[in-house]
Amino acid sequence: MKMQSLAVIFAIIIIPITIVVSIYINTQVDTLTLQTSYDTKLNNATYDAVKAFQLNETNSNTQNIATEKIRDIEASVQTFYNSLAMSLNLGAFGEEQLSPYIPALVYTLYDGYYIYAPFNNINAKNSITGATEPKYENGVKPYVYYSARYHKGNIDITVNYTLDNYVTIYGYNASGEYITKSGYLINPNDVTNITSSSLMYKGIKIENETLKEINSETYASKNYVTYVYKDTENNQREKIYYDGSKWYRISLDKKRIDLKPADYPSIAQDNSAYLYYKEAAEFSNWVKNNFGTITLNDAVGEKSNQNQDKNIYYISTEKLNDKIFYLDSNNDPENEKSVFNDHRRNVIKYAIQTNLTAAIAGYNTISQVNDTTYNFKMPILTEEDWDKVLNNVSVISFMQGFPIKNKYYNGYSIVTNNKNREFIDSDFIYFSSDGSSQYHSVYDSSALSGLTNIVGYRNLDFNRKKVSNLDNTTQYYYPQWKESCYNCVVTSSVRNTEKTFFEYMKELTNGTAEQKNIAKAYYTAIGRERYNSYKSNKLY
């Protein structure tokens, strides 16, 4: 056969194959590009939802109650849909067009979570006939607490966990008495030498402190004013200020309200940190004495069936006899590696995972009503993803079944919310002193060692706040008028990732005089901020 004929045959065979392969490769590249683009759009929309939630919560002018949370979440959800619709060029009907592809939005909060997902409204009415006509609608499902049930002898209690060491316990103790109580758990042996105004925590003296900030009364002159925390009528805590002659508070609409002399505090310094450790030690001793014998094997979930799978909240069967509430140096609730914390995280993970799996799986029934053939299912979250969820207030969004080229998009996004009124993490307390123009992370021991009278405040106090004037103008101020440290706050480059935070603080606590001074500032600040954080389930 002539060479020309072979060339023609080769061209007839190879060129179509090359064209097909080229089209396939280009399609795959386009699909991957779209996948990455949709990942970015979903993440941006989730971030916008978190920002909306932050703004609504921090600028709220009502008490932090359940109805307010639902309102803030619904506004955040609308922001999510609007942001995602705009990025996908879907116009003004974002939720209507996108909801078939969004099986769930999850808001993991301090002591529980909400799921925004479709539900069957059996009482819905036809807009034309007015007759009852059940239909699927999007909405916020009932709040779910991070809870676990334990049964041992006469003891039958339920414990509601949180993102830190605060718990609420209710049920029957060994004597058959029904109890309800809440508080922070610490190693009670760490609290010693308790007097009327000071105590020792881990060998560090905790005492009353002087707190100062700029408020809506003094922002124009940038004058710092002294304040303390005081109990309110709803068992929460609020700041009250001293102008040199009178005590006053700032109302929710940023107005000054002078206190009556009978309502003046008994001391001019704040004692919140002292009260935190004193009450936490008392509560921890009570828990240890009443429920210190409860082990992982006594966890029975929320079901009445005590013979259910014992591996519901933990993985290793070697730890079945580990005592959850026997609090000491080997089981310190402040230690990330303690039995208590390992179990707490697994309870939270199980609570979120089981309900979310059910919500997404149940969405297949709804999708059939919406003529969607895609099989919705719970994606596998990585350990890094769970670390975000278990250690932060966050929003988790899911988007599935959206057609892109020759496949369907299946993605999720997790964005954390570090600006809220309930949960305060060690990473978001910043430290400074009167003579310093910057604020630092507790990890920046070299910068903090050179300061005296170090005081720590939560990150919200370094954020801009606004004041609305009578002439409808708006002005802004910072309660703590400081600049952030670039190395430790902006980039976090000074953080040592080889040690846990508990190990790092242990080094400071047992270190030099300068290191102990930093440890004192941290223990005081975290105690004060936790003690004064809003609690929706505060029981005595």
Residue pairs with C-beta under 8 A, 6 or more apart in sequence:
27 405
27 406
30 405
31 404
31 405
31 406
31 407
34 404
34 405
34 409
35 404
35 409
35 411
38 399
38 402
38 404
38 409
38 411
39 411
39 413
41 84
41 87
41 88
42 84
42 397
42 399
42 411
42 412
42 413
43 413
43 415
44 83
44 87
45 80
45 81
45 83
45 84
45 87
45 397
45 413
46 80
46 395
46 396
46 397
46 413
46 414
46 415
47 415
48 79
48 80
48 83
49 76
49 77
49 79
49 80
49 83
49 105
49 395
49 397
49 415
50 76
50 394
50 395
50 415
50 416
50 417
51 79
52 75
52 76
52 79
52 80
53 72
53 73
53 75
53 76
53 107
53 395
53 417
54 417
54 419
54 420
56 71
56 72
56 75
56 76
57 64
57 72
57 420
57 421
58 419
58 420
58 421
58 460
58 463
59 466
60 68
60 72
60 252
61 252
61 253
62 68
62 252
63 234
63 236
64 421
64 422
64 534
64 536
65 536
66 143
66 536
69 109
69 114
69 143
70 114
70 140
73 107
73 114
73 116
73 140
74 116
74 140
76 107
76 395
77 95
77 105
77 116
77 140
78 95
80 105
80 395
80 397
81 94
81 95
81 98
81 99
81 102
82 94
84 94
84 98
84 399
85 91
85 92
85 93
85 94
85 95
85 97
85 98
86 94
88 98
90 97
90 98
91 97
95 138
99 118
99 138
100 367
100 370
100 372
100 401
101 399
101 400
101 401
101 402
101 409
102 397
102 398
102 399
103 117
103 359
103 360
103 363
103 376
103 398
103 400
104 115
104 116
104 117
104 356
104 359
104 360
104 363
104 396
104 398
105 115
105 116
105 117
105 395
105 396
105 397
105 398
106 113
106 114
106 115
106 116
106 352
106 356
106 395
106 396
106 397
107 113
107 114
107 115
107 116
107 394
107 395
108 352
108 389
108 392
108 393
108 394
108 395
108 396
109 393
109 420
109 422
110 162
110 163
110 393
110 420
110 422
110 423
111 145
111 146
111 160
111 161
111 162
111 163
111 166
111 168
111 422
111 536
111 537
112 143
112 144
112 145
112 146
112 160
112 351
113 143
113 144
113 146
113 351
113 352
114 140
114 141
114 143
114 144
115 140
115 141
115 144
115 355
115 356
115 359
116 138
116 139
116 140
116 141
117 138
117 139
117 141
117 359
117 363
118 136
118 137
118 138
118 139
118 363
118 366
119 136
119 137
119 138
119 139
119 141
120 134
120 135
120 136
121 134
121 135
121 136
121 137
121 139
122 132
122 134
123 132
123 134
124 132
124 133
124 134
124 135
124 137
125 131
125 132
125 133
126 132
126 133
136 366
136 369
141 359
144 351
144 355
145 160
145 351
145 537
146 160
146 161
146 162
146 344
146 347
146 348
146 351
147 158
147 159
147 160
147 161
147 302
147 347
147 351
148 158
148 159
148 161
148 299
148 301
148 302
148 313
148 347
149 156
149 157
149 158
149 159
149 171
149 299
149 300
149 301
149 302
149 303
150 156
150 157
150 158
150 159
150 291
150 294
150 298
150 299
150 300
150 324
151 298
151 300
151 306
152 293
152 294
152 295
152 298
153 174
154 172
154 173
154 174
154 175
154 176
155 171
155 172
155 173
155 174
155 291
155 294
155 298
156 171
156 172
157 169
157 170
157 171
157 172
157 173
157 179
157 291
158 169
158 170
158 171
158 302
159 167
159 168
159 169
160 167
160 168
160 169
160 182
160 537
161 167
161 344
161 347
161 348
162 423
163 348
163 390
163 391
163 392
163 393
163 423
163 425
164 184
164 423
164 424
164 425
164 530
165 184
165 185
165 186
165 333
165 334
165 340
165 341
166 182
166 183
166 184
166 185
166 530
166 535
167 182
167 183
167 185
167 287
168 180
168 181
168 182
168 537
168 539
169 179
169 180
169 181
169 182
169 287
169 291
170 178
170 179
170 180
170 181
170 539
171 178
171 179
172 178
172 179
173 179
173 290
173 291
174 290
179 290
180 539
181 283
181 286
181 539
181 540
182 535
182 537
182 538
182 539
182 540
183 279
183 280
183 282
183 283
183 284
184 276
184 279
184 280
184 283
184 284
184 333
184 530
185 280
185 283
185 284
185 287
185 325
185 327
185 333
185 340
186 277
186 280
186 281
186 284
186 327
186 332
186 333
186 334
187 284
187 327
187 328
187 329
187 331
187 332
187 333
187 334
188 280
188 281
188 282
188 284
188 285
188 288
188 327
189 328
189 329
190 201
190 202
190 281
190 332
191 199
191 200
191 201
191 277
191 278
191 280
191 281
192 199
192 200
193 199
193 200
194 278
194 281
197 207
197 208
197 271
197 274
198 205
198 206
198 207
198 208
198 274
199 205
199 206
199 274
199 277
199 278
200 206
201 277
201 523
201 527
202 509
202 519
202 523
203 509
203 510
204 509
204 516
204 519
204 520
204 523
205 520
206 273
206 274
206 277
206 520
206 523
206 524
206 527
207 274
208 267
208 269
208 270
208 271
208 274
209 269
209 270
209 273
209 455
209 524
209 528
210 226
210 269
210 270
210 455
211 226
211 227
211 228
211 270
211 455
212 224
212 225
212 226
212 227
213 224
213 225
213 227
213 457
213 461
213 479
213 480
214 222
214 223
214 224
214 225
214 477
214 478
214 479
214 480
214 481
215 225
215 227
215 241
215 250
215 479
216 250
216 254
216 256
216 465
216 467
216 477
217 225
217 241
217 243
217 248
217 250
217 256
218 224
218 225
219 467
219 475
219 477
220 475
222 477
222 481
225 241
225 242
225 243
226 241
226 242
226 268
227 239
227 240
227 241
227 242
227 270
228 239
228 240
228 242
228 265
228 267
228 268
228 269
228 270
228 271
229 237
229 238
229 239
229 240
229 270
229 272
229 528
229 531
229 532
230 237
230 238
230 239
230 240
230 265
231 237
232 238
235 538
236 534
236 535
236 538
237 272
237 531
237 532
238 249
239 249
239 250
240 247
240 248
240 249
240 259
240 265
241 247
241 248
241 249
241 250
242 268
246 258
246 259
247 258
247 259
247 263
247 264
247 265
248 256
248 257
248 258
248 259
249 256
249 257
249 259
250 256
250 257
251 257
254 467
254 468
270 528
272 527
272 528
272 531
272 532
273 523
273 524
273 525
273 527
273 528
273 531
274 527
275 531
276 527
276 528
276 530
276 531
277 523
277 527
279 531
284 327
284 333
287 325
287 327
288 325
288 326
288 327
291 324
291 325
292 323
292 325
292 326
292 327
293 323
293 326
294 323
294 324
294 325
295 320
295 321
295 322
295 323
295 324
296 313
296 314
296 319
296 320
296 321
296 322
296 324
296 339
296 343
297 310
297 320
297 321
299 310
299 312
299 313
299 314
299 343
300 306
300 308
301 308
301 312
301 313
310 320
311 317
312 350
313 343
313 346
313 347
313 350
314 342
314 343
314 346
315 346
319 339
322 339
323 331
323 339
324 331
324 339
324 340
324 343
325 340
327 333
327 340
330 338
331 338
331 339
331 340
332 338
332 502
333 340
333 341
334 502
335 341
335 500
335 502
336 500
336 501
336 502
337 500
337 502
345 390
348 389
348 390
349 386
349 389
349 390
352 389
353 378
356 378
356 396
357 378
360 376
360 377
360 378
360 398
361 376
361 377
361 378
363 376
364 375
364 376
367 373
367 374
367 376
367 401
372 401
374 400
374 401
374 408
376 400
376 401
377 400
379 398
379 410
379 411
379 412
381 389
381 412
381 414
385 414
388 394
388 414
388 416
389 396
389 414
391 425
392 416
392 417
392 418
392 423
392 425
393 416
393 417
393 418
393 420
393 422
393 423
394 414
394 415
394 416
394 417
395 414
395 415
395 417
396 412
396 413
396 414
397 412
397 413
398 411
398 412
399 409
399 410
399 411
399 412
400 408
400 409
400 410
400 411
401 408
401 409
401 410
402 408
402 409
403 409
418 425
418 427
418 428
418 459
419 459
419 460
419 463
421 460
421 533
421 534
422 533
422 534
422 535
422 536
423 533
424 458
424 526
424 529
424 530
424 533
426 442
426 501
426 522
426 526
427 441
428 458
428 459
429 442
429 456
429 457
429 458
429 459
429 522
429 525
429 526
429 529
430 439
430 440
430 441
430 456
430 457
430 458
430 459
430 462
430 480
430 484
430 489
431 439
431 440
431 441
431 442
431 448
431 451
431 454
431 455
431 456
431 518
431 521
431 522
431 525
432 438
432 439
432 440
432 451
432 454
432 455
432 480
432 482
433 451
433 452
433 453
433 454
433 455
434 453
435 451
435 452
436 451
436 482
437 482
437 483
438 447
438 482
438 483
438 484
438 485
439 457
439 462
439 480
439 482
439 483
439 484
439 485
439 489
440 447
440 448
440 485
440 488
440 489
441 485
441 488
441 489
441 492
441 494
441 495
442 448
442 456
442 518
442 521
442 522
443 488
443 492
443 494
443 495
443 496
443 504
444 485
444 487
444 488
444 494
445 508
445 514
445 515
445 518
446 494
447 485
447 488
448 454
448 514
448 517
448 518
448 521
449 514
449 515
449 517
449 518
452 517
454 517
454 518
454 520
454 521
455 521
455 524
455 525
456 521
456 522
456 524
456 525
456 526
457 479
457 480
457 525
457 529
458 525
458 529
461 479
461 480
462 478
462 479
462 480
462 482
462 484
463 478
464 476
464 477
464 478
465 476
465 477
465 478
465 479
466 474
466 475
466 476
467 474
467 475
467 476
467 477
468 474
469 475
484 490
487 493
487 494
488 494
488 495
496 504
499 507
505 519
505 522
507 515
508 515
508 516
508 518
508 519
508 522
509 515
509 516
509 519
511 519
